Amino acid sequence: MPSARSILGTSLGRFYPRSGSLESRNAAMTAWVHARVEQGLWPYALRAESYGPRARVKAAGGVSYAGINLTSVDYLGLARHPRLAAAGIAAIESHGVHTPSSAPLMGNGSVSTALESELADFLGRPSAFLCPTGWAAAFTAVAGVVRKKDVVVMDELSHQCLQQAAYASSDHVHSFRHLDDEHLESVLATVRSQDADVAVVVITEGLFSMDGDSPDFASLVPLCRRYDARLLVDVAHDLGSVGPGGRGALETHGVLQDVDIVAGSFSKCFGTNGGFVSTKDEGVEWAQLCFGGPFTYSTALGPVPLAVAREALDIVRGAEGAERRERLGRRIAFMRREAAVRGLEVYGQPSPIVSVKIGASPLARLAGRNALERGLIATYLEFPVVKQGQARFRLSLTPDHDEETLEQALDILVSALATAETELGGDVASAAS
Ligand SMILES: Cc1ncc(COP(=O)(O)O)c(C=O)c1O
C-alpha cells in the first residue's frame, strides 16, 4: 500500500508505462489509485445520482454527497430543457431509438441532412457534416486530410483528440507555446525555410477548456495565410456559449468564414452527444469523409441526438439563446469578481470556464475532498492534464447557477483550501506537484 506521502506527492504521469507485460506494468498505478480512492482523494470516479446545478454523487467508496454542481459543461443549461426532451421523444416515436449504420452506409437520413444544412447556415460556411461525438469530429477533421509528410503545428494545450489525431497522422508534429503567436511564427518560419511546398496545418481551439482563454484570431488568421498554412479550429466549448450570436470566438473576432477547417461538438451547449466538421474546400471534405476514420467506421448519430441537436440549435440562434448567454455572462462576471474578493486568482478571460489557480496537486486533492464533504462538487485538474505546479479547480458555470449558489460555492472552496493548507502542515510550497 503506498504511503500517505506518496499518495499526495505522486502524479499519474509517473505511472505511464513503457514496457513490461500489460498486467504487471500497471500494478503500481492500480495500487496508487486504490489508495487515493480509499482516502477520498480520487475525484474521477464520482457517479451522478442526480444532475443539475445541485446534484447528488456517489463516491467510489459508496458514500453519497449532495452539493452545488460546478462540474457540468452544459454551459447554456439546455440538458434538461423541455423543448429538447420533447424533440427527443417525438424523434423516438417517428424514427425509433437507434440508427444501426455508419454514416456512409445509410446512417444519415433526412434529419441529418437538415441538421447539416442548418449548421452550415448558422456558421455561414459552405457545408458541414456530422460525426458521432465531438472527439470523433476533431479526429476526423485532422486525420482525414493530414498525411505523414505533412507538418502540424499545434497550440501546446490542444485537446487530446487533436493531439492524438495529429500524432497518428503526421511524423512532423510541432507545438507552440499556448496562444503565443510569436512562437508560432518562428516555428512556421523554420518549417517554410526547410520546405516551401509542404502542407502545413495549424491547430488551435476557440476556447481552451483548462485555461478558459482564446487565441487572438484577428492576428492568427493572417499569420497562417502569410506562411501558406491551413488553420483548423476546434470550437467544442465556445460554439453556443460565446459571441453575440452564439457562434463562438470565431464570430467575436469576425473570422468564421476565414478558418479553413472547423470541428465542433454538441456535448457542451447543445444538450446532446455528437459533433460536426465544416471545411471550405470540397476536396478536403471528401478526404475527411473517405479517410477520417470515426466518420466512416463509427455508427452515425441516432434519432434522439439528431433531433435534440436541431432543437438546441434553434434555441442557441434565437432569442432564448441570447437571453441564456446574457444571463451566463452575468454569472461569469459575478463569479470572477467574487473569486477575486476572496483572494482567489483565476485563469483566462471571462468564459463559462472559471479555472481557479491552486498550484500544487496535493493541495488541490485535499481541497477537493474537503469541498465535496462540505457541499461543493467541483473538478480539480492536476498534472499531467495540466502542467506541473498548475493544479486548479475548473468551475463550469451555467445560466441556472444563481448568485447565492455561486457565493456559497466560493465560500466552501475557500474554507476547503484553508483546511487543506493546515492538513499539509504548512508544507504547501514544497509539496510535490
Ligand atoms: C476541444 C475539445 N474537442 C473535443 C472534445 C470532445 O467532445 P465530445 O465530448 O463531444 O466527444 C472536447 C471535450 O471536452 C474538447 O474539449
The ligand as an ORCA input file, in Angstrom:
! r2SCAN-3c Opt
* xyz 0 1
  C     -11.631     20.862    -27.590
  C     -12.452     19.623    -27.441
  N     -12.740     18.914    -28.544
  C     -13.485     17.797    -28.461
  C     -13.953     17.343    -27.261
  C     -14.743     16.077    -27.210
  O     -16.086     16.363    -27.341
  P     -17.189     15.248    -27.031
  O     -17.274     15.150    -25.550
  O     -18.415     15.799    -27.656
  O     -16.731     13.985    -27.650
  C     -13.686     18.049    -26.098
  C     -14.212     17.551    -24.810
  O     -14.267     18.175    -23.832
  C     -12.903     19.218    -26.188
  O     -12.596     19.917    -25.097
*
